[in-house]
Each structure stands twice: as structure tokens, then as C-alpha cells.
Amino acid sequence: MRLSDATANYVAHKQSMGMRFCTEARILKSFCRAMGEVAMHEVKPNRVLAYLAGARPVTRFWQRKHEALSGFYRFAIARGYAIHSPLPRTVPRPVQSFVPYVYSREELRRLLDATLAIDKPRSSTDPDTYRTLLLVLYGAGLRISEALALTVADVDLTDGILHIRESKFYKTRLVPLQNAPSGLQPGRLAIFPFPPRRCGDTAGGRDHLSSPTRPCRRPTRRRLPPTPAAPARFATRIRDSQARILVSQRS
């Protein structure tokens, strides 16, 4: 069997089980291009090692490619596509370049105060939205994609819990939320409804996060400076979003 056919069967098998498998599919497609149109038994260990190493130092992506190819060759050997795996037996450790940094209270205060800089007539998102988003990211330790994907149905205000659904590696988890507000109605409305990039532009916005017909922000709108009780206004921000969506739908 040819390498390209075997990888296509492997990707189809994984996706048939409900996995997105997008990153792995791209890695396997790149692997096929690097190896060329060859049969499974013609893949040589030295060429596989050259593909894994690339032209850069060993990084986490080296391991990611190795993991994707390891899964593929386990699949291929189990089905008789290959006799053995040409992957290297030893996996080098990548250089640790990321150093965690913890913001001090003063730095966090300055970061939250900096959201007032976007309080301008042409800004489509108000400072309170960004301030609340930063507080949720800092207080719950979420990834930015997880916070933007939150909906009202994912917030349990009675027990103070956020429901993070199908995040990295398809995992779902519960995250405690301190000082949870009350008064939210469950639903699939996004908590952070970021509008389109410009007024009336629905193609450039996040369709699953905002209403496509949300009105532009009024230049004469007055806004009070944020107070330290921003977490307590969490429910108010969501109720305002619900009201804007209902008004736009009725109109």
C-alpha cells in the first residue's frame, strides 16, 4: 500500500470516531509530501529522522510530529500496512524556553486600568467587556479561546462553576468561579459578544460569539470609569448582551 493511501485511511478512521484530528491530518499530509509518492516499505528511517528534525532546534512541535507518526504506524502495523516503524527509538527533549510569569497586584491593576484607552467613539467594544474578560482569564486561569467560547449555559451561578467544553485535546472540565453573580437565565448566548470588525460587516465578525445585526456604538455614549466591583457586574454585562440580541432580533 502507498503511504498516502495509508495515511488517508488513518485520518478517516480517527475522524469517524468523532475526533477533529485536524492538526494530525496536516502533519501526516506534510509527511507524505516529504517522503514522496512511495510505498509503505520504502519509507527509510533516515528520511523520517530528517523530516522530524527539520532545519531548527528540537521544539515541542518535534514531539508533536513524532506523536502523530507514532499513532499512524501503530495503526499501520496493526492492519498489516507495515511490518515495523521507521521512527527513532529515542526522543530528545526540547529546550525549555517558556518561563511562567505571575502578575503582581499592581501590574494587574494597571492592566485593567489600561482598558480605558479603548473608550473611544470608533471602538466597537467597550472597556467593561475587555475588563471583565481579563478578570475571567486571570481569576479562572482560562485560555483565551476558552473564555471567548463561554456561553450563559456554561456558567453555573448557583455553585459558582464554569463549564469548559471540549477544550484542548477534546477535554471538558469544571472551573470554580469565586464571587459568582446571580440572575442569569441559562442559554447559548455568548458571554463576551464581540461585534464585527466594522459597522455592518458580518463576514469579519465572530458569528458564534455576537449578533450579526448588533448596532454600532454611539459616539455620544457616556461611560463611567470602572470600579473595583467589576466582577460583581458580571451578570449585568451578560444581561445587557441578552437585551441587545433580543432588540436586534425583534427589529
Secondary structure, DSSP 8 states (H G I E B T S, - for coil): -BHHHHHHHHHHHHHHTT---HHHHHHHHHHHHHH-S-BGGG--HHHHHHHHHTTS---HHHHHHHHHHHHHHHHHHHTTS-SS--S-S---------------HHHHHHHHHGGGGG-STT-SS-HHHHHHHHHHHHHH---HHHHHT-BGGGEETTTTEEEE-S-GGG--EEEE-TT-------SS-BSS----SSTT--TTS-TTTS-TT-----TT-------TTGGGGHHHHHHHHHHHHHHHHH-
